[in-house]
């Protein structure tokens, strides 16, 4: 199944990165989709690896949060799509 995870940083003031992002990933479950998305996020934003790992990214105060999870690639439907970094995992 394909998932789109629309994300942002949990604590924008503690981060040098201020951009929202969406991750498109194919996985058998939502949990697997989050794990693949974490890898893609850390690869795209390597400076975040100073504080986060794949295991801590979704649960940390300085990690990422999922604002919205959808089935399929729904990035074309995002309002202000150009304001998002689109990542593929």
C-alpha positions as CSV (number, residue, x, y, z in Angstrom):
1,X,0.0,0.0,0.0
2,X,1.2,3.5,-0.7
3,X,1.0,6.1,2.1
4,X,1.5,9.9,2.1
5,X,2.6,11.3,5.4
6,X,2.4,15.1,5.7
7,X,4.8,16.1,8.4
8,X,6.5,19.0,10.2
9,X,9.0,19.4,12.9
10,X,7.8,18.9,16.5
11,X,9.7,21.9,17.8
12,X,10.3,24.4,15.1
13,X,12.1,26.8,17.4
14,X,14.7,24.2,18.3
15,X,15.4,23.4,14.7
16,X,17.3,25.2,11.9
17,X,14.9,23.6,9.5
18,X,11.6,25.4,9.0
19,X,10.1,23.6,6.1
20,X,7.2,21.2,6.0
21,X,7.5,18.0,4.1
22,X,5.5,15.1,2.8
23,X,6.8,11.5,2.5
24,X,5.4,9.0,0.0
25,X,6.2,5.5,0.8
26,X,5.1,2.0,0.0
27,X,4.7,-0.4,2.9
28,X,2.6,-3.3,4.2
29,X,1.5,-1.3,7.3
30,X,1.4,2.2,8.7
31,X,4.1,1.3,11.2
32,X,6.4,0.2,8.3
33,X,5.5,3.4,6.4
34,X,6.6,5.5,9.4
35,X,9.9,3.6,9.7
36,X,10.7,4.1,5.9
37,X,9.6,7.7,6.2
38,X,12.0,8.2,9.1
39,X,14.9,6.9,7.0
40,X,14.0,9.3,4.2
41,X,13.6,12.3,6.5
42,X,17.0,11.7,8.2
43,X,18.6,11.2,4.8
44,X,17.1,14.5,3.5
45,X,17.9,16.4,6.6
46,X,21.2,15.0,7.8
47,X,21.7,17.7,10.4
48,X,18.8,16.2,12.3
49,X,20.8,13.0,12.9
50,X,22.7,14.9,15.5
51,X,19.7,14.6,17.7
52,X,17.5,11.9,16.2
53,X,17.5,8.3,15.0
54,X,15.0,6.2,13.1
55,X,13.7,5.0,16.4
56,X,13.4,8.4,18.1
57,X,12.3,10.6,15.3
58,X,8.5,10.3,15.9
59,X,8.6,10.4,19.7
60,X,11.1,13.1,20.4
61,X,10.3,16.8,21.2
62,X,12.9,17.8,18.5
63,X,11.8,15.1,16.0
64,X,9.0,15.1,13.4
65,X,5.3,14.9,13.7
66,X,2.8,13.5,11.3
67,X,0.1,16.0,10.6
68,X,-1.9,13.9,8.3
69,X,-1.6,10.3,6.9
70,X,-3.4,9.3,3.7
71,X,-3.6,6.3,1.5
72,X,-2.0,6.7,-2.0
73,X,0.2,9.5,-3.3
74,X,-1.8,12.6,-2.4
75,X,0.9,15.2,-2.8
76,X,-0.8,16.7,-5.9
77,X,-3.7,17.6,-3.6
78,X,-1.6,19.7,-1.1
79,X,-2.5,23.3,-0.9
80,X,0.7,25.4,-1.4
81,X,2.4,22.2,-2.7
82,X,5.5,24.2,-3.5
83,X,6.0,25.0,0.2
84,X,6.6,21.3,0.9
85,X,9.7,19.1,0.4
86,X,8.4,16.0,-1.2
87,X,10.4,12.9,-0.2
88,X,10.1,9.4,-1.6
89,X,11.0,6.5,0.7
